[in-house]
């Protein structure tokens, strides 16, 4: 399962180190894609769209500034066009609690997806 992680770095909550922690948790459920970590392409924007088109699930790390990001809007719109499920995870300054919440939400979503596919 390909899991696209959508985020903005505008808030102090989401950092590269935090995204690495999220990616590690997500890797227990599928193959994560985090643009700032995994995108080594020359045409970075095209690569992001390609990854979105391959995604089975989009994990939106929702912070106060996420609605200000043009790219997050593009990513969510593309996911909706592709009928790709989007899980929105509200984040706060307590990163440890947020990581636990992300894991719980992914577990729930994976169970739901398995039920639908069976």
PEVEN-V241694 format. One record per residue. SS is DSSP state (~ for helix, > for strand, _ for the rest). Layout:
ss: {SS SS}
This chain:
ss: {_ > > > > > _ _ _ _ _ _ _ _ _ ~ ~ ~ ~ ~ ~ ~ ~ ~ ~ ~ _ _ _ _ > > > > ~ ~ ~ ~ _ _ _ _ _ ~ ~ ~ ~ ~ ~ ~ ~ ~ ~ ~ _ _ > > > > > > _ _ _ ~ ~ ~ _ ~ ~ ~ ~ ~ ~ ~ ~ ~ ~ ~ ~ _ _ _ > > > > > > _ _ _ _ ~ ~ ~ ~ ~ ~ ~ ~ ~ ~ ~ ~ ~ ~ ~ ~ ~ ~ ~ ~ ~ ~ ~ _}
